[in-house]
Amino acid sequence: MATSKLTKAQREELPSTVERSDEHAQATWAKTHDSAVESYGEGERAHRTAFSALKHGYEKVGDHWEPKAQKGPSDAQAQGGADTARPTAGGVDARASKTHLYEMAQRLDVPGRSTMTKDQLVDALGRANDRATTAARRGS
């Protein structure tokens, strides 16, 4: 995946899941991260801010990020802001339709998906994404 529009320093800061995503996702994360570092300093808050911006236009699918059909917050935490104590869906677009979530579960071969509720699909997709990311980092 080409990252020619990013500086070397920006490419080095990209999380592995963003490295495996398209150039726009990479640029979104890098630009937001750089701005957040200026505001908050290097660290966890800058990374959380960059992921929050990415989640408004992208959803995590397996080991990378793909554009969402409709932009906007992906879960209650993203909608509520930094001081909200609600759990995050970890990149799964929890506000998507059950049909969309089911289709993502098919792509990721989530077992038992046909009998799951929407909330169960969100949880199962999160676990499937984590497994895919772990496997990609190991090179499997």
C-alpha positions as CSV (number, residue, x, y, z in Angstrom):
1,M,0.0,0.0,0.0
2,A,1.5,3.3,-1.1
3,T,2.0,6.0,1.5
4,S,3.9,8.5,-0.7
5,K,2.0,11.5,0.6
6,L,3.0,10.9,4.2
7,T,6.3,11.8,5.6
8,K,8.7,9.1,6.9
9,A,7.9,10.1,10.5
10,Q,4.1,9.9,9.8
11,R,4.5,6.4,8.2
12,E,6.5,5.2,11.2
13,E,3.7,6.4,13.6
14,L,0.9,4.5,11.7
15,P,-0.6,1.6,13.7
16,S,-0.4,-1.7,11.7
17,T,-4.1,-1.8,11.0
18,V,-3.9,1.7,9.4
19,E,-0.8,0.7,7.5
20,R,-2.9,-2.0,5.8
21,S,-5.6,0.5,4.9
22,D,-6.1,2.9,1.9
23,E,-4.1,6.1,1.5
24,H,-7.1,8.3,2.6
25,A,-7.4,6.3,5.9
26,Q,-3.7,6.7,6.5
27,A,-3.8,10.4,5.8
28,T,-6.8,10.9,8.1
29,W,-5.1,9.1,10.9
30,A,-1.7,10.9,10.4
31,K,-3.1,14.4,10.0
32,T,-5.3,14.0,13.1
33,H,-2.6,12.4,15.1
34,D,-0.1,15.3,14.3
35,S,-2.7,17.9,15.3
36,A,-3.5,16.0,18.5
37,V,0.2,15.8,19.4
38,E,0.4,19.6,19.0
39,S,-2.6,20.0,21.3
40,Y,-2.1,17.2,23.9
41,G,1.5,16.0,23.4
42,E,2.7,12.6,22.3
43,G,0.9,9.6,23.8
44,E,-2.3,7.7,24.3
45,R,-4.6,10.8,24.0
46,A,-3.2,11.7,20.6
47,H,-3.7,8.1,19.4
48,R,-7.3,7.9,20.7
49,T,-8.1,11.2,19.0
50,A,-6.7,9.9,15.7
51,F,-8.7,6.7,15.9
52,S,-11.8,8.7,16.8
53,A,-11.4,10.7,13.6
54,L,-10.8,7.6,11.6
55,K,-13.9,5.8,12.9
56,H,-16.1,8.6,11.6
57,G,-15.4,7.6,8.0
58,Y,-14.0,4.1,8.3
59,E,-14.9,0.8,10.0
60,K,-12.5,-1.9,11.0
61,V,-12.8,-5.1,8.9
62,G,-10.5,-7.8,9.9
63,D,-6.9,-6.4,10.0
64,H,-7.6,-3.1,8.2
65,W,-10.0,-0.1,7.9
66,E,-12.5,0.3,5.1
67,P,-14.7,3.3,4.2
68,K,-18.1,3.3,5.8
69,A,-21.2,3.7,3.6
70,Q,-22.3,6.6,5.8
71,K,-20.0,8.9,7.8
72,G,-20.6,9.5,11.4
73,P,-19.9,8.2,14.9
74,S,-19.5,4.4,15.0
75,D,-20.8,3.8,18.5
76,A,-22.2,5.6,21.6
77,Q,-18.7,6.4,22.9
78,A,-17.8,8.2,19.6
79,Q,-21.0,10.1,19.7
80,G,-20.6,11.2,23.3
81,G,-17.1,12.6,23.2
82,A,-13.9,12.3,25.3
83,D,-15.6,12.4,28.7
84,T,-18.2,9.7,27.9
85,A,-17.7,6.5,29.9
86,R,-19.6,4.3,27.5
87,P,-17.8,1.3,26.0
88,T,-16.4,1.5,22.5
89,A,-17.1,-1.0,19.7
90,G,-13.4,-1.0,18.7
91,G,-13.9,0.1,15.1
92,V,-17.0,-2.0,14.4
93,D,-19.7,0.3,13.0
94,A,-22.3,-0.5,15.8
95,R,-24.7,2.0,14.2
96,A,-24.8,0.1,10.9
97,S,-27.8,-2.0,10.1
98,K,-28.0,-5.6,11.2
99,T,-27.9,-6.6,7.6
100,H,-24.6,-4.8,7.1
101,L,-23.2,-6.3,10.3
102,Y,-24.3,-9.8,9.2
103,E,-22.6,-9.3,5.8
104,M,-19.3,-8.2,7.6
105,A,-19.7,-11.4,9.8
106,Q,-20.0,-13.5,6.6
107,R,-16.8,-11.9,5.2
108,L,-15.0,-12.7,8.4
109,D,-16.5,-16.2,8.7
110,V,-18.0,-15.6,12.1
111,P,-19.6,-18.8,13.3
112,G,-23.2,-18.7,14.5
113,R,-23.9,-15.3,12.9
114,S,-27.3,-16.3,11.5
115,T,-28.8,-16.6,15.0
116,M,-27.1,-13.5,16.5
117,T,-28.8,-10.3,17.6
118,K,-27.3,-7.0,16.4
119,D,-25.4,-6.5,19.7
120,Q,-24.0,-10.0,19.5
121,L,-22.9,-9.4,15.9
122,V,-21.1,-6.2,17.0
123,D,-19.3,-8.2,19.8
124,A,-18.4,-11.1,17.5
125,L,-17.1,-8.8,14.8
126,G,-14.9,-7.0,17.4
127,R,-13.4,-10.4,18.4
128,A,-13.0,-11.5,14.8
129,N,-11.2,-8.2,14.0
130,D,-8.9,-8.7,17.0
131,R,-8.0,-12.2,15.8
132,A,-7.4,-11.0,12.2
133,T,-5.2,-8.2,13.5
134,T,-3.2,-10.5,15.7
135,A,-2.7,-12.9,12.8
136,A,-1.6,-10.1,10.5
137,R,0.9,-8.8,13.0
138,R,2.4,-12.3,13.4
139,G,2.6,-12.7,9.6
140,S,0.2,-15.6,9.5
